């Protein structure tokens, strides 16, 4: 196995470092070499900029205890609720460790074709499947070790089946790689009596180096990283690209640690050249310090922005209020919250990647299914104002403020009838009202004809989803719109504004 891995690594790195060929892409004739200067020419592909909404599913053996996505780590931390639960349910981790939970992940009711039909109906334009979480389980027919979904658990190539089902629905396929965190993930098991310390289990538990958290937050979280582990990270991710040709590759935190950065850059050059050579536009979702921000789509985990960003970006968040993985008796974001979040993100040049963790058997809760279908129903009426749009001169107006950065998505207060977000498609402007006005009158100050720098001379207005006539007046201070009686206003409504002929 070591010689195979070394041989593969040689090919992967050689591909990244070889003299670049010339390929056609969205941005013209481009090629990439593994240096940050080369990535300044990169632009996210058109399909990604147009897609706006993607779904993601964090699913693996960690779903089995139904207590969240970091169970594999926290079950080894004495005093943690998941450690205490593990003792009661399974016994001491020296006798029954995470290795013994892996075979319990069966996915006996998992039906990727049915799930993808649901996701398409719910409005997604792309889907990201988890390739490997921090627990080191490869969710594909991996040649790197026996801890993969083909040899264990469901005994299926879950990644490959998802890729086929996604593409059969005409959606774009992506994957997420979280292996960078595995370097420290099981470190709690080193400090207690546990199966992590048994050399026979090293291929699953890995280095388990101590995670050192410095003052200053995520940017200073680090741990020792060996060159061998960094090369293994690159080998697995390049295998994923060659096997499954993903159009999105999402990297989690810690891929930006100094020990990884050189290999992240090598991977990016290899991936973008590979994608172009195979006729598709690829995008890497990057966290704050993984790569030069121009080298992919900058990702704000559970976050938002307070302005229009010039480069296309993404928020990844979970429908769960507590976790990325399935939790029994969980609570979820409402359809209204998610619609508002999507509208706000799109108005500022971003995409929303929405996660929901399936149950251990591969199904999703009825409450989640109902929420997804509600989002899809809203998009069926208002999707014209979302898909394939660009930001307008202003992202919006109103009293509700959104805090910029990661981990702030639930800090936003409920929107009011005075809050609007804008998108555009050519000369057409869409004004999306974030709440229904009690008197049926919408007042949009940014569209007053005297509003400096952003207004248009309105020629016609339609309410998406309605054939009723919309009456309006455009004054110097504001555009006043009378919504038709009984207008559909569920979650948000969209006014389509056509400029007056010149």
N, C-alpha and C positions, 0 to 999 in steps of 0.2 A: 504493500500500500504506500509506503513512503516513497519508493522510487516512482510509482505512478503519479503521486502528488507532485513530486519534484519535477517530473517531466512535464506535467500539465502547467505548473507554475512557469517553467521556462517558456512554454509557448505563449502563455497569457502575457507575461511581461515583455516578451519579444514583440508581440503584437502591439503593445502600447508604446514601445520605444522605437519601433521600425520607422523608416522614412515614411511620412504620411502620404497616402494616396489622395486623389482629388475626387470628391463625391458631390452630388447635387443635394441641396437641402433647402428648407424654407428661406434661409437667409442668403441663399446664393451658393456659390462654389466655395465650400469650406473644408478644411481638414484640421485635425487637432494633434498636438504633441503634448506630452505630460508636463506642462509648465503653465503657471497661472496666466501669463501674458497671452498664451494661445486661446484661452477661454473668453477673452474679452470680445471675440467675434460671435460668441454663441448667442442664440435667441431661442426661447422656448418654442417648440413646433406649433404650427397653426391649430392643429386639432386640440392641443392642450389648452391653448388660449381660448378656444371656443367652447370647450367642454363645460366649464364652470362647476359641475357637481360630479364628484366621484364617491364611491363607497369603498369601505375597507373592512375586513373582518379579522380580528385578532382571535385565532382559534388554534388550539393545540392541547397537549395533556394538562396544562394548567387549568383548563375548564373543568376537569373532573371533580375537584373538591368544591366547585361553585363558589369560590371565595375571591376571585379576581386574578389578574394577570401576573402578579409578582409572587404567587404562592410558592413557586420553586425556590425562591430566595428566602422568603420570610418564614417558611416552615422550619428553617434552621436557626432562627434568631430567638433565643430564649426570652420568654416574656411577651413576645409578639402574639396577638390574637390568633394568627394562623398557626403559630407553633403550638399554642395551647389546644387549638382545634385538632391539629394533627395527632397530638398525644391521645386525645379522647377517641378519635375516629380510627386511626391506623396504628397507633403505638409509637414507641420511641424511634427517632430517625436513625438510630444506629441499627435498628432491626428492620424498619420499613421506611425507606427513603424515597426520594423522588423517582429513582430508577424503578421502584415498584408501582408508582402511579402511572407511569408511561403505558404499560400494557392495558390499563383500565380505560384508556382513551380509545373507544371503538368507533365512534361516528356511525352508529348502526342505522340511523335515519337520515344521514347526510345525502342530499340530492342536489348536486351543483347545478344541473340544468333547471330544476324548478326554482332554485334560489336566484339564478341569473335572470329568469323571466320576471320574477318579482322585482329585482333591482332595476331592470330596464323600465318596467311599468312605473316605478317610483321616481324615475327621472334621471337616473345616473347615466353618465356618458363614458365613465371608465370605472374600473374596479381594481383594487390592489389586494392581492392575496399575500398572506404572511408566509415567507419562505423559511425563516428561522427566527424564533424569539430568543430572548436571552438565555433560555433554558438549554440551548444547544441541540434541540430536536430539529433535524432537517425535514421539512415538509415536502420532500420530493425524492425521487429515486437517486439519492446521493451516493457517490462512490467514496465519500470521505470516512464514513463510519457506519456502524450498524444501527445507530440511534436515529433512524429515519422512518417516515410514515409508511414506507413500503415494506420494511422488515418488521415493524412493530406497530402497535396501536391499530388503526383502521386497515393497515396493510394495503394502502392505496397511494398512488402518486397524487396526493391532494392538489399540489400545485399544478401539475400537468392537466388534471381533470378540470380544474377551475379555468385554466388558460383556454382549453377547448370550449368549455361552456360559455365563457365570456365572449369569445370571438364568434361563436355561433349566433349570438344575439346582436352582433354588429357593434359591440362595445370595445373599448380599448383596454388592453391588459397591462397591469403593472404588478410589482411585487415589493415587499418590504424586507429588508435585512437588518436584523438587530444584533448580529453576532458581536459587534464591538463591545457591548456591555457584558458579554459572557465571560470576559477576562476576569471579572471580579464577582460575578453574580452569586456564586455559591460560597463566598468567603465566610459567611456565618457558620457553615459546616466545619470549617477548619478549627474554630475555637471551642467546639463542643465535641462530645463523643457522637460520631455520626458516620454514615457510609460514605460521605465525601472524602474521608481520610483513607479509605481502602484503595490501594493502588489498582485493584481489579476494576474499579469504576472510573478510572482516570479519563477514559475516552468520552464519558458523559460529562463529568464534573469539571474537567479542564483545570486550568491553573489555579482558579479561586484565589487570586491575589487580593490582598487587603485593599479595599476602596478607601482612599484618603480624600476627605472633603475639606478643602481649604476655605477660609473666609473669602467671600466674593461671589459665592453662588456657583451655578453650573459651569461657568467658564473655568473655574479652578478645580473642578472635580477631576481626579485622575487616579491612576494606579500604575504599577509597573507593567510595561508591555514588552514582551520579548520580540525580537525580529522574526522568530519562527511563528509566533501567533499572528503577527501582522501579515506575514506571507500566506498563512493559511486563510486568513480573512479574504485576501485578494483572490486566492484560488477558488474558494467557494463562490464568490460573487461573479467571477468570470465564467465559471461553469454554469451558473444560473442564466447568464446572458446567452451563452451559446446554446443551451438546451431549450430555452423558452422564449427567447427574443422579446423581453418585456419592453413596453413603450414608456413605462415609468419605473424608476428604481428609487425607492425611498430608504434613506439611511437615518437611523436614530442617533441620539446623542452619543458622545464619546468617539465617534468616527473622526472627530476633529482633534483628538489628542495628538501631540507631536509625533508619537510613534506610528500613527496611522496616516498622517497627512500625505506623506510621499506616495503611499500606496493608493490613497483616495484619488490623487491626481493621476496616477498611472491608470487606475480603473476608469476614470472619466474619459481620458483620451481613447482608451481601448473601446469603451462602450459607445461613445458618439461616432467614432469611425466605423465600428461594427454595425450600428443601427443604420447609418447612411448607406453602407455597402449592401445592406439587406432591404433597402427601400422604405424605411420608416423613420419617423422623427422621434427621438428619445429625449427624455428629460429626467434629470436627477433632482429629487427633492432633498434640499440640504438645510441643515440647521445652521445656527448663527456662525459657526466657525469651522465647518467641515471643508469648505472650498471658498474660493472667490465667489461672491454673491452673483456675479454675472455668469457663472459656470453651470447654472441650473435654475430651478425655481426655489427661491428662499421660502422656508417653511416655518410657520409660527405655531408651535404646538399649543392647542387649546387657547389660541390667541386671536388677535385682531389688529387692525391698523386704524389710525385716526386721520389718514389722508390718502390720496391717490399715490401709489408708488409707480415709478416709471417702468420698472421691470416686473413681469408677471410673477405673482407669488401665490402661496397656498397656506390655508389653515387646515391642520388636521386636528380633529376633535372626536369625542365619543358621544354617542347618544346617551350613554350611561352617565349619571352624575358622579359616579364613584370610581369607575374602572374602565380599562380597555377590554378586559376579559369578562366572561359571564359571571354574574353573582346572583345567587338565589335571592328573591325578594328585593331586587334592585329597584331604583327609581330612575326615571328617564326624562330627558328634555322633551318638551312638548313640541308638536308640529309647528305651532306658531313661533316658538323660540327659534327653531331651526330655519324656518322660512325667513324670518327677520335676519338671522345671522348670514344666510346665503345672500340675501339682497344687499346687505351692507358690504360684505366681502366683494361681491361682483362689482359694485359701484366704485370700488377702490382698486380695481385691476387684479383681483385674486380669484382663486378657486377654493371650494370647500370640499375636503376629503372627510367623509363622515363614517366613523367606525361603529360597529355593533358586534359584540362577541357572541357567537352561537353557543347553545347549550352543548354539553359533552356529546350528545347524540347527533349533533350537527344541525338541529333545527333552531329557529329563532322564536322568541316569545311572541305571543299574539299581540301584545301591546306594542312591541317594536314593529311588527308587520303592519299594524293599523297606522302607526305614525308614518312609516315609509310610504304607504299608499296615500295618505293625506298630503304628503309633500308632493307626490306624483300628480295628484288631482289638481293641486294649486299650479304646478308647472304646466299642466296641460292647458290651462287657461292663460297663464302669464309667462310661459317659457319664452315667448318672442322677445320679452324684455330682459331675458337672462342669457340664453345661449347665443353664442357668436356676436355678443355685444362688446363695445369698448367703453371705457369711462368717458363721461361728458366733461365739460369744462370744470364743473364742480361735482363732487360726489353726492352732495345733498345739503339739506338744511334741517333745522329744528333743534329743540332743547336737549335731546338725549345725546349724551356724550359717550364715546367708545374709547376705552383706554388701549393704547398701542402696546404691542409686545406679546410675548408668550404667557400663557396661564392666566389670561384675563377674560376669557370668553363669557363667563357667567357673572362678571362684574357689571355688565350693562343693565341699566334699569329698563323697565318696560317702555316701549315706544308710545308716542302720543299721536293724535291726529295732526299735529303740527310738524311731525317728522316726515321727511321725504328723502328718497334716494333716487339718483339719476343714472341712467345708462344711455347709450347711443348706438345707432346702427346707420352708418352713412349720415344723412342730414336729419334723420328721424331721432327724436329725443323721447325717452320713456321716463315719466315721473311716477315713481312707485310710492303710494301712500302707505305708511307703516301702521296705520290704524284708521278705522272708519270714523269720519266726522259725524257727531250726533245730529247735526242739522243738515247733513247731506251736502255741505259746501266745503270745498277744498280751496285753501288759500296758499299759493306758492310764491313766495317773495322773490326767489331767484329767477323767476320767469316774468317779472315785471319788465316792461320794455326799457325802463331807465336803469335797470340793475347793471352796475358796472362790470363789464368783462365776461358775463355769462349768459345773458338773455338772448332769445330768438324772437323774431316776429312770427307769431303763431298763425297758421292758416286754417288748421282743422284739428279737432281733438276727438279721439275715440276712447271708450272704456273697454279694455280687452275683456272678452267674454260676454259682451252685451251688444245687441243691435239697436238699442234705444239711442235716441238723439241726446247728445251732450251739449248743454248751453254753457257759454263762458264769456268772460270779458277780460281783456288784457289791458291793464292800466300801467301807469308808470311805476307804481310801487309793487304790484303783485298781479299774478294771474288768478282770477276767481273762476272756479269751476263748480257748476251745479251737477251733482251726480244724479243719474236717472233714479226715479223712485224704485225701491226694491233692488238696487244695484248689489251684486254679489261683492261682499267686502270681507270675506273670510280670510283672516290673517293679514292680508295686504291686498291692495288693488292697484291696477296699472292704467295710467293715462298715456295714450300714444299721441304724441304731438307732431304734426307735420308742419314744416315751416311754410309761410306764405310765399307764393310765387313772386319773384323779384321783377 
